[in-house]
Amino acid sequence: MLSSSTIKRLADDGPGLRVSLYLPTHRAGSETAQDPIRLKNLLTRAAAELEEVGARSTEIDAMLKPARALLDDVEFWAHQADGLAVLLAGGDLEALRLPLTVDELAVVADRFHLKPLLPLLSGDGRFHVLALSQNQVRLFEGSREAIREVDLRDIPQSLRDVVGYDWDESSLQFHTGTSRGMGGRPAAMFHGDGSPKDEAKPEIAAFLRVVDDGITHLLGPVDVPVVLAAVEYVASIYRQITKLPRVMAEVVEGSPDRVPLTELHARAWGIVAPGFSAERDAAAERFRSLTSTDLATTDLASTVARAMEGRIDTLFIAVGVRAWGRPRTAHRDLEIHPERQPGDRDLFDVAAVHALLTDARVYAVSPELMPVADEAIAAILRY
């Protein structure tokens, strides 16, 4: 799962050239057959660009070989999302399945081109849904555009895995039979209103605590909203014991096993969207309040320079807008080209990556959500 730490790792400017390939992909249907063809075409474009910047044919073949191996990998193409990033450097490959559609793009430069990934880190880009039911525990990663299930690895999938008996919400009781509860106690009954008796709650809490340990370890220090999808009493117990920093108060209530994924996505997005909009709108209003001072700028060259100096506090960039050129670090100025030249970088990408590396808040938004109309970049400075 993409995080700021992933972006920071990928932004490392080690030796050699980097190849960044982006393409839209499909989850199912006949259109999936076109996805490897798109990648093949992008690899052809990347090879031409590498040749233009002076790479030898042996170097080009070695750099692109891992991606070419994907072209005939049926299993790989059978499990795609809405977009794909293929990043190549020094014979190594990193492929990122993305829960959003991206434009086809091939960029060869001294660093990876990362701007298409930024919507997944910005205000309306990312949240999680943790679905807790009697049958299974599932975790989803979502954005405004899409949602996908995350592999939970060895995290317990049911109450039985932890406490030794089945949890049956539909009949509002634990199966008794020959199963015993923790410490050999008989399995407890639910009340008719769907809430467990007091003696059952420790077992449920024990189960949820083990789940929470696994989820917090899996997600790491990622401060994104988490929406619970569960019956209310389970959500209430989980909220009391969780170590996750941003569990939403509102719940997608009911058994998530009975909710179609599209509906789960829509209901969860309805919960998180107001908070995302409020954070972004507050940042935009703060920018507008500073426009008459030296702490706000919409100038591309100035913003790139301030980002390279670590002076950006908050940055807005418009998705889909590019300006090609090269930063000249020693002089903090730019070469800006009317058309892309070999080795050029998207200067919006330069600004955004440097801002992220210094822990700025970055919003990659559609042009109509920019703080100032007809401006593709806007920055609040720290000093």
C-alpha beads as a LAMMPS data file, in Angstrom:
LAMMPS data file: protein, C-alpha beads

383 atoms
382 bonds

1 atom types
1 bond types

-500.0 500.0 xlo xhi
-500.0 500.0 ylo yhi
-500.0 500.0 zlo zhi

Masses

1 110.0

Atoms # bond

1 1 1 0.000 0.000 0.000
2 1 1 1.316 3.395 -1.006
3 1 1 2.469 5.744 1.744
4 1 1 4.617 8.831 2.141
5 1 1 7.527 6.593 3.114
6 1 1 7.157 4.736 -0.209
7 1 1 7.283 8.026 -2.100
8 1 1 10.353 9.109 -0.142
9 1 1 12.092 5.820 -0.923
10 1 1 11.264 6.060 -4.614
11 1 1 12.422 9.684 -4.698
12 1 1 15.980 8.644 -3.870
13 1 1 18.312 10.011 -6.545
14 1 1 20.817 7.181 -6.770
15 1 1 23.127 6.684 -9.743
16 1 1 21.787 5.994 -13.219
17 1 1 18.643 6.733 -15.123
18 1 1 15.107 5.938 -14.008
19 1 1 12.216 4.807 -16.224
20 1 1 8.658 5.577 -15.071
21 1 1 5.759 3.994 -16.942
22 1 1 2.079 4.629 -16.205
23 1 1 -0.945 3.081 -17.859
24 1 1 -4.652 2.566 -17.170
25 1 1 -5.617 -1.064 -16.528
26 1 1 -8.809 -3.069 -16.151
27 1 1 -10.022 -5.339 -13.388
28 1 1 -12.027 -7.684 -15.641
29 1 1 -13.544 -8.101 -19.071
30 1 1 -12.244 -8.241 -22.618
31 1 1 -10.423 -4.915 -22.227
32 1 1 -7.826 -6.604 -19.986
33 1 1 -6.244 -7.999 -23.174
34 1 1 -5.251 -4.456 -24.148
35 1 1 -3.296 -3.789 -20.951
36 1 1 -0.082 -5.712 -21.821
37 1 1 -0.198 -4.124 -25.286
38 1 1 -0.207 -0.681 -23.661
39 1 1 2.806 -1.635 -21.570
40 1 1 4.614 -2.958 -24.638
41 1 1 4.033 0.349 -26.452
42 1 1 5.293 2.309 -23.452
43 1 1 8.429 0.163 -23.327
44 1 1 9.069 0.974 -26.976
45 1 1 8.785 4.683 -26.190
46 1 1 11.056 4.323 -23.169
47 1 1 13.689 2.506 -25.243
48 1 1 13.660 5.348 -27.765
49 1 1 14.087 7.928 -25.006
50 1 1 16.926 5.987 -23.427
51 1 1 18.658 5.871 -26.784
52 1 1 18.178 9.646 -27.192
53 1 1 19.977 10.350 -23.906
54 1 1 22.913 8.164 -24.939
55 1 1 22.202 4.778 -23.357
56 1 1 23.753 1.794 -25.161
57 1 1 21.544 -0.988 -26.472
58 1 1 22.870 -3.448 -23.880
59 1 1 22.050 -0.986 -21.079
60 1 1 18.570 -0.395 -22.495
61 1 1 17.863 -4.125 -22.721
62 1 1 19.084 -4.714 -19.158
63 1 1 16.991 -1.868 -17.748
64 1 1 13.769 -2.831 -19.529
65 1 1 14.116 -6.620 -19.248
66 1 1 12.128 -6.986 -15.961
67 1 1 9.170 -5.096 -17.441
68 1 1 9.288 -7.015 -20.708
69 1 1 9.009 -10.207 -18.657
70 1 1 5.606 -8.999 -17.439
71 1 1 4.145 -8.906 -20.941
72 1 1 3.495 -12.667 -21.016
73 1 1 2.754 -13.060 -17.309
74 1 1 -0.905 -14.114 -17.385
75 1 1 -1.178 -14.242 -13.598
76 1 1 0.113 -10.683 -13.280
77 1 1 -2.464 -9.251 -15.686
78 1 1 -5.303 -11.229 -14.102
79 1 1 -5.040 -9.219 -10.873
80 1 1 -4.993 -5.569 -11.884
81 1 1 -6.735 -2.523 -10.465
82 1 1 -7.558 0.734 -12.289
83 1 1 -4.015 1.876 -13.016
84 1 1 -0.466 0.553 -13.029
85 1 1 2.902 2.151 -12.341
86 1 1 6.008 0.306 -13.537
87 1 1 9.236 1.833 -12.205
88 1 1 12.626 0.624 -13.472
89 1 1 16.159 1.384 -12.353
90 1 1 19.414 -0.546 -12.543
91 1 1 17.743 -3.768 -13.657
92 1 1 15.208 -3.647 -10.802
93 1 1 11.442 -3.280 -11.151
94 1 1 8.686 -2.015 -8.872
95 1 1 5.101 -2.469 -10.064
96 1 1 2.349 -0.643 -8.196
97 1 1 -1.313 -1.482 -8.769
98 1 1 -3.243 1.753 -8.342
99 1 1 -6.879 2.262 -7.276
100 1 1 -7.222 5.163 -9.721
101 1 1 -6.981 5.667 -13.473
102 1 1 -3.803 7.280 -14.810
103 1 1 -2.806 8.622 -18.220
104 1 1 -0.421 6.627 -20.395
105 1 1 3.021 8.080 -19.808
106 1 1 6.672 7.097 -20.225
107 1 1 9.324 9.277 -18.571
108 1 1 13.100 8.764 -18.617
109 1 1 15.015 10.988 -16.193
110 1 1 17.489 10.927 -13.330
111 1 1 14.615 10.367 -10.849
112 1 1 11.316 8.546 -10.949
113 1 1 8.282 10.506 -12.095
114 1 1 5.941 10.258 -9.083
115 1 1 3.267 12.924 -9.540
116 1 1 0.591 10.466 -10.804
117 1 1 0.837 8.719 -7.412
118 1 1 0.216 11.844 -5.347
119 1 1 -3.605 11.783 -5.397
120 1 1 -3.327 8.617 -3.303
121 1 1 -1.569 10.598 -0.584
122 1 1 -3.465 13.875 -0.720
123 1 1 -6.629 15.000 0.992
124 1 1 -9.191 13.080 -1.045
125 1 1 -6.980 10.190 -1.995
126 1 1 -6.948 7.400 0.564
127 1 1 -8.834 5.680 3.354
128 1 1 -9.328 2.164 4.709
129 1 1 -12.398 0.101 5.452
130 1 1 -12.079 -2.601 8.105
131 1 1 -14.928 -5.096 7.736
132 1 1 -15.611 -7.259 10.802
133 1 1 -18.184 -10.050 10.640
134 1 1 -18.868 -13.508 12.019
135 1 1 -17.362 -15.092 8.927
136 1 1 -14.261 -13.071 8.150
137 1 1 -12.115 -10.037 8.718
138 1 1 -11.356 -7.995 5.607
139 1 1 -9.397 -4.813 5.009
140 1 1 -9.922 -2.539 2.009
141 1 1 -7.903 0.364 0.684
142 1 1 -10.059 3.012 -0.943
143 1 1 -9.916 6.309 -2.749
144 1 1 -12.603 8.528 -4.191
145 1 1 -12.410 6.515 -7.425
146 1 1 -12.096 2.905 -6.306
147 1 1 -11.630 0.335 -3.564
148 1 1 -9.612 -2.888 -3.388
149 1 1 -9.132 -5.648 -0.855
150 1 1 -5.800 -5.949 0.957
151 1 1 -4.144 -9.281 1.699
152 1 1 -4.263 -9.744 5.486
153 1 1 -1.545 -12.398 5.475
154 1 1 -1.666 -14.230 8.826
155 1 1 -4.116 -11.956 10.654
156 1 1 -6.888 -14.087 12.222
157 1 1 -9.942 -14.252 10.007
158 1 1 -12.630 -15.279 12.509
159 1 1 -13.492 -15.419 16.178
160 1 1 -12.962 -19.175 16.094
161 1 1 -9.309 -18.637 15.115
162 1 1 -8.724 -16.814 18.413
163 1 1 -11.165 -18.064 21.048
164 1 1 -12.098 -21.491 19.723
165 1 1 -15.771 -21.287 18.761
166 1 1 -17.931 -19.867 15.998
167 1 1 -19.610 -16.523 16.155
168 1 1 -23.089 -16.555 14.659
169 1 1 -24.652 -13.122 14.318
170 1 1 -27.670 -14.318 12.356
171 1 1 -29.046 -16.343 15.253
172 1 1 -27.492 -13.992 17.809
173 1 1 -25.639 -16.697 19.697
174 1 1 -22.359 -18.507 19.921
175 1 1 -22.533 -22.083 18.696
176 1 1 -22.435 -24.267 21.781
177 1 1 -22.338 -27.924 20.716
178 1 1 -19.051 -29.365 21.894
179 1 1 -17.190 -26.058 21.535
180 1 1 -16.027 -24.292 24.639
181 1 1 -15.098 -20.681 25.226
182 1 1 -11.846 -19.333 26.589
183 1 1 -10.741 -21.183 29.715
184 1 1 -13.118 -24.027 28.911
185 1 1 -16.260 -21.973 29.640
186 1 1 -19.425 -22.752 27.649
187 1 1 -20.003 -20.432 24.716
188 1 1 -22.200 -17.482 25.701
189 1 1 -25.597 -16.445 24.365
190 1 1 -26.521 -13.119 22.762
191 1 1 -29.375 -10.935 23.867
192 1 1 -32.296 -10.688 21.480
193 1 1 -31.308 -7.144 20.511
194 1 1 -28.141 -8.441 18.886
195 1 1 -25.712 -7.426 21.631
196 1 1 -23.735 -10.064 23.510
197 1 1 -24.171 -10.776 27.204
198 1 1 -21.481 -9.377 29.467
199 1 1 -19.706 -12.746 29.773
200 1 1 -19.217 -12.874 25.982
201 1 1 -17.652 -9.456 25.645
202 1 1 -14.160 -10.418 26.902
203 1 1 -13.948 -13.100 24.199
204 1 1 -15.024 -10.667 21.506
205 1 1 -12.580 -8.059 22.801
206 1 1 -9.771 -10.647 22.814
207 1 1 -10.524 -11.485 19.202
208 1 1 -10.663 -7.850 18.142
209 1 1 -7.470 -7.037 20.039
210 1 1 -5.562 -9.719 18.098
211 1 1 -7.041 -8.404 14.857
212 1 1 -6.072 -4.850 15.785
213 1 1 -2.475 -5.872 16.551
214 1 1 -2.236 -7.387 13.076
215 1 1 -3.897 -4.447 11.318
216 1 1 -1.762 -1.797 13.025
217 1 1 1.381 -3.774 12.203
218 1 1 0.300 -4.186 8.587
219 1 1 -0.593 -0.523 8.052
220 1 1 2.353 0.918 9.955
221 1 1 2.480 4.622 10.827
222 1 1 -0.030 5.687 8.166
223 1 1 -2.358 8.425 9.380
224 1 1 -5.393 7.824 7.149
225 1 1 -9.056 7.448 8.123
226 1 1 -10.358 3.975 8.877
227 1 1 -14.084 3.243 8.489
228 1 1 -15.480 0.269 10.368
229 1 1 -18.047 -1.931 8.652
230 1 1 -19.701 -4.039 11.331
231 1 1 -22.698 -4.400 13.570
232 1 1 -22.734 -1.554 16.087
233 1 1 -21.717 -3.457 19.243
234 1 1 -18.661 -4.936 17.487
235 1 1 -17.648 -1.497 16.188
236 1 1 -18.085 -0.071 19.694
237 1 1 -15.824 -2.697 21.288
238 1 1 -13.218 -2.340 18.544
239 1 1 -13.161 1.441 18.858
240 1 1 -12.352 1.103 22.568
241 1 1 -9.357 -1.188 22.083
242 1 1 -7.821 -0.076 18.762
243 1 1 -4.436 1.602 18.419
244 1 1 -5.256 2.983 14.975
245 1 1 -5.063 6.800 15.093
246 1 1 -8.071 7.746 12.941
247 1 1 -11.015 5.371 13.319
248 1 1 -14.136 7.197 12.187
249 1 1 -17.059 7.557 14.609
250 1 1 -19.646 6.753 11.946
251 1 1 -19.965 3.087 10.948
252 1 1 -21.101 1.244 7.840
253 1 1 -23.544 -0.598 10.041
254 1 1 -24.728 -4.152 9.516
255 1 1 -22.996 -7.323 8.438
256 1 1 -20.483 -6.310 5.736
257 1 1 -20.801 -9.788 4.192
258 1 1 -24.217 -8.756 2.920
259 1 1 -23.086 -5.451 1.402
260 1 1 -21.906 -5.407 -2.257
261 1 1 -18.438 -3.945 -2.682
262 1 1 -19.706 -0.995 -4.723
263 1 1 -22.162 -0.115 -1.961
264 1 1 -19.501 -0.556 0.729
265 1 1 -17.264 1.850 -1.180
266 1 1 -20.024 4.420 -1.640
267 1 1 -21.104 4.326 2.005
268 1 1 -17.535 4.531 3.320
269 1 1 -16.699 7.390 0.954
270 1 1 -19.775 9.229 2.221
271 1 1 -18.326 8.997 5.733
272 1 1 -14.796 10.203 4.966
273 1 1 -15.484 12.722 2.189
274 1 1 -16.658 15.622 4.410
275 1 1 -13.478 15.449 6.481
276 1 1 -11.262 15.371 3.398
277 1 1 -13.061 18.339 1.888
278 1 1 -12.891 20.304 5.150
279 1 1 -9.116 19.808 5.484
280 1 1 -8.474 20.767 1.876
281 1 1 -10.840 23.735 1.980
282 1 1 -9.228 25.031 5.170
283 1 1 -5.791 24.819 3.543
284 1 1 -7.072 26.612 0.429
285 1 1 -8.625 29.367 2.538
286 1 1 -5.376 29.755 4.460
287 1 1 -3.530 30.158 1.153
288 1 1 -5.966 32.863 0.007
289 1 1 -5.541 34.720 3.302
290 1 1 -1.776 34.841 2.701
291 1 1 -1.774 35.957 -0.940
292 1 1 -0.798 39.517 -0.046
293 1 1 2.230 38.298 1.922
294 1 1 5.529 36.632 1.037
295 1 1 4.274 33.323 2.438
296 1 1 2.150 32.386 -0.600
297 1 1 3.134 31.938 -4.229
298 1 1 1.727 30.597 -7.486
299 1 1 4.982 31.028 -9.415
300 1 1 6.366 27.708 -10.646
301 1 1 10.055 28.646 -10.540
302 1 1 9.739 30.138 -7.059
303 1 1 7.793 27.136 -5.780
304 1 1 10.337 24.630 -7.105
305 1 1 13.174 26.608 -5.524
306 1 1 11.409 26.893 -2.161
307 1 1 10.581 23.173 -2.256
308 1 1 14.245 22.306 -2.850
309 1 1 15.120 24.494 0.138
310 1 1 12.592 22.720 2.368
311 1 1 10.464 25.817 2.832
312 1 1 7.087 24.483 1.654
313 1 1 4.405 24.038 4.304
314 1 1 1.437 23.210 2.050
315 1 1 1.402 22.617 -1.686
316 1 1 -1.471 22.406 -4.176
317 1 1 -0.792 21.038 -7.657
318 1 1 -3.292 20.421 -10.446
319 1 1 -3.365 16.858 -11.725
320 1 1 -2.996 16.436 -15.462
321 1 1 -0.913 19.622 -15.851
322 1 1 2.785 19.342 -16.686
323 1 1 5.714 21.684 -17.281
324 1 1 8.865 20.080 -18.627
325 1 1 12.358 21.241 -17.811
326 1 1 15.288 20.795 -15.454
327 1 1 16.076 22.304 -12.075
328 1 1 19.597 23.660 -11.749
329 1 1 20.231 22.963 -8.094
330 1 1 23.309 25.112 -7.644
331 1 1 21.523 28.261 -8.798
332 1 1 17.972 27.399 -7.649
333 1 1 16.658 28.307 -11.101
334 1 1 15.020 26.321 -13.873
335 1 1 15.340 25.439 -17.495
336 1 1 11.747 25.425 -18.771
337 1 1 11.104 24.021 -22.227
338 1 1 8.010 24.636 -24.357
339 1 1 8.139 20.957 -25.378
340 1 1 9.528 17.975 -23.557
341 1 1 13.189 17.204 -24.246
342 1 1 15.138 14.010 -23.453
343 1 1 15.974 13.864 -19.755
344 1 1 13.413 16.516 -18.794
345 1 1 11.393 16.188 -15.599
346 1 1 7.920 17.446 -14.881
347 1 1 8.666 20.508 -12.729
348 1 1 5.402 20.048 -10.857
349 1 1 6.694 16.593 -9.925
350 1 1 9.992 18.126 -8.738
351 1 1 8.149 20.552 -6.468
352 1 1 5.800 17.907 -5.077
353 1 1 8.469 15.313 -4.340
354 1 1 10.788 17.795 -2.617
355 1 1 7.832 19.065 -0.585
356 1 1 6.972 15.519 0.522
357 1 1 10.588 14.834 1.420
358 1 1 10.420 17.727 3.887
359 1 1 7.034 16.638 5.326
360 1 1 4.907 19.269 3.630
361 1 1 1.198 18.658 3.109
362 1 1 0.623 18.046 -0.613
363 1 1 -2.779 18.185 -2.318
364 1 1 -2.913 16.838 -5.880
365 1 1 -6.346 18.006 -7.003
366 1 1 -8.390 18.556 -10.133
367 1 1 -7.857 22.057 -11.621
368 1 1 -11.247 23.315 -10.437
369 1 1 -10.264 22.624 -6.801
370 1 1 -7.127 24.765 -6.901
371 1 1 -7.159 27.671 -4.382
372 1 1 -6.797 30.187 -7.221
373 1 1 -8.603 29.830 -10.540
374 1 1 -6.387 29.254 -13.602
375 1 1 -3.310 28.492 -11.475
376 1 1 -1.759 25.014 -11.612
377 1 1 0.433 25.358 -8.515
378 1 1 0.018 27.155 -5.191
379 1 1 2.283 26.994 -2.166
380 1 1 2.200 28.175 1.427
381 1 1 5.720 28.767 2.702
382 1 1 7.035 28.021 6.173
383 1 1 9.099 31.204 6.244

Bonds

1 1 1 2
2 1 2 3
3 1 3 4
4 1 4 5
5 1 5 6
6 1 6 7
7 1 7 8
8 1 8 9
9 1 9 10
10 1 10 11
11 1 11 12
12 1 12 13
13 1 13 14
14 1 14 15
15 1 15 16
16 1 16 17
17 1 17 18
18 1 18 19
19 1 19 20
20 1 20 21
21 1 21 22
22 1 22 23
23 1 23 24
24 1 24 25
25 1 25 26
26 1 26 27
27 1 27 28
28 1 28 29
29 1 29 30
30 1 30 31
31 1 31 32
32 1 32 33
33 1 33 34
34 1 34 35
35 1 35 36
36 1 36 37
37 1 37 38
38 1 38 39
39 1 39 40
40 1 40 41
41 1 41 42
42 1 42 43
43 1 43 44
44 1 44 45
45 1 45 46
46 1 46 47
47 1 47 48
48 1 48 49
49 1 49 50
50 1 50 51
51 1 51 52
52 1 52 53
53 1 53 54
54 1 54 55
55 1 55 56
56 1 56 57
57 1 57 58
58 1 58 59
59 1 59 60
60 1 60 61
61 1 61 62
62 1 62 63
63 1 63 64
64 1 64 65
65 1 65 66
66 1 66 67
67 1 67 68
68 1 68 69
69 1 69 70
70 1 70 71
71 1 71 72
72 1 72 73
73 1 73 74
74 1 74 75
75 1 75 76
76 1 76 77
77 1 77 78
78 1 78 79
79 1 79 80
80 1 80 81
81 1 81 82
82 1 82 83
83 1 83 84
84 1 84 85
85 1 85 86
86 1 86 87
87 1 87 88
88 1 88 89
89 1 89 90
90 1 90 91
91 1 91 92
92 1 92 93
93 1 93 94
94 1 94 95
95 1 95 96
96 1 96 97
97 1 97 98
98 1 98 99
99 1 99 100
100 1 100 101
101 1 101 102
102 1 102 103
103 1 103 104
104 1 104 105
105 1 105 106
106 1 106 107
107 1 107 108
108 1 108 109
109 1 109 110
110 1 110 111
111 1 111 112
112 1 112 113
113 1 113 114
114 1 114 115
115 1 115 116
116 1 116 117
117 1 117 118
118 1 118 119
119 1 119 120
120 1 120 121
121 1 121 122
122 1 122 123
123 1 123 124
124 1 124 125
125 1 125 126
126 1 126 127
127 1 127 128
128 1 128 129
129 1 129 130
130 1 130 131
131 1 131 132
132 1 132 133
133 1 133 134
134 1 134 135
135 1 135 136
136 1 136 137
137 1 137 138
138 1 138 139
139 1 139 140
140 1 140 141
141 1 141 142
142 1 142 143
143 1 143 144
144 1 144 145
145 1 145 146
146 1 146 147
147 1 147 148
148 1 148 149
149 1 149 150
150 1 150 151
151 1 151 152
152 1 152 153
153 1 153 154
154 1 154 155
155 1 155 156
156 1 156 157
157 1 157 158
158 1 158 159
159 1 159 160
160 1 160 161
161 1 161 162
162 1 162 163
163 1 163 164
164 1 164 165
165 1 165 166
166 1 166 167
167 1 167 168
168 1 168 169
169 1 169 170
170 1 170 171
171 1 171 172
172 1 172 173
173 1 173 174
174 1 174 175
175 1 175 176
176 1 176 177
177 1 177 178
178 1 178 179
179 1 179 180
180 1 180 181
181 1 181 182
182 1 182 183
183 1 183 184
184 1 184 185
185 1 185 186
186 1 186 187
187 1 187 188
188 1 188 189
189 1 189 190
190 1 190 191
191 1 191 192
192 1 192 193
193 1 193 194
194 1 194 195
195 1 195 196
196 1 196 197
197 1 197 198
198 1 198 199
199 1 199 200
200 1 200 201
201 1 201 202
202 1 202 203
203 1 203 204
204 1 204 205
205 1 205 206
206 1 206 207
207 1 207 208
208 1 208 209
209 1 209 210
210 1 210 211
211 1 211 212
212 1 212 213
213 1 213 214
214 1 214 215
215 1 215 216
216 1 216 217
217 1 217 218
218 1 218 219
219 1 219 220
220 1 220 221
221 1 221 222
222 1 222 223
223 1 223 224
224 1 224 225
225 1 225 226
226 1 226 227
227 1 227 228
228 1 228 229
229 1 229 230
230 1 230 231
231 1 231 232
232 1 232 233
233 1 233 234
234 1 234 235
235 1 235 236
236 1 236 237
237 1 237 238
238 1 238 239
239 1 239 240
240 1 240 241
241 1 241 242
242 1 242 243
243 1 243 244
244 1 244 245
245 1 245 246
246 1 246 247
247 1 247 248
248 1 248 249
249 1 249 250
250 1 250 251
251 1 251 252
252 1 252 253
253 1 253 254
254 1 254 255
255 1 255 256
256 1 256 257
257 1 257 258
258 1 258 259
259 1 259 260
260 1 260 261
261 1 261 262
262 1 262 263
263 1 263 264
264 1 264 265
265 1 265 266
266 1 266 267
267 1 267 268
268 1 268 269
269 1 269 270
270 1 270 271
271 1 271 272
272 1 272 273
273 1 273 274
274 1 274 275
275 1 275 276
276 1 276 277
277 1 277 278
278 1 278 279
279 1 279 280
280 1 280 281
281 1 281 282
282 1 282 283
283 1 283 284
284 1 284 285
285 1 285 286
286 1 286 287
287 1 287 288
288 1 288 289
289 1 289 290
290 1 290 291
291 1 291 292
292 1 292 293
293 1 293 294
294 1 294 295
295 1 295 296
296 1 296 297
297 1 297 298
298 1 298 299
299 1 299 300
300 1 300 301
301 1 301 302
302 1 302 303
303 1 303 304
304 1 304 305
305 1 305 306
306 1 306 307
307 1 307 308
308 1 308 309
309 1 309 310
310 1 310 311
311 1 311 312
312 1 312 313
313 1 313 314
314 1 314 315
315 1 315 316
316 1 316 317
317 1 317 318
318 1 318 319
319 1 319 320
320 1 320 321
321 1 321 322
322 1 322 323
323 1 323 324
324 1 324 325
325 1 325 326
326 1 326 327
327 1 327 328
328 1 328 329
329 1 329 330
330 1 330 331
331 1 331 332
332 1 332 333
333 1 333 334
334 1 334 335
335 1 335 336
336 1 336 337
337 1 337 338
338 1 338 339
339 1 339 340
340 1 340 341
341 1 341 342
342 1 342 343
343 1 343 344
344 1 344 345
345 1 345 346
346 1 346 347
347 1 347 348
348 1 348 349
349 1 349 350
350 1 350 351
351 1 351 352
352 1 352 353
353 1 353 354
354 1 354 355
355 1 355 356
356 1 356 357
357 1 357 358
358 1 358 359
359 1 359 360
360 1 360 361
361 1 361 362
362 1 362 363
363 1 363 364
364 1 364 365
365 1 365 366
366 1 366 367
367 1 367 368
368 1 368 369
369 1 369 370
370 1 370 371
371 1 371 372
372 1 372 373
373 1 373 374
374 1 374 375
375 1 375 376
376 1 376 377
377 1 377 378
378 1 378 379
379 1 379 380
380 1 380 381
381 1 381 382
382 1 382 383
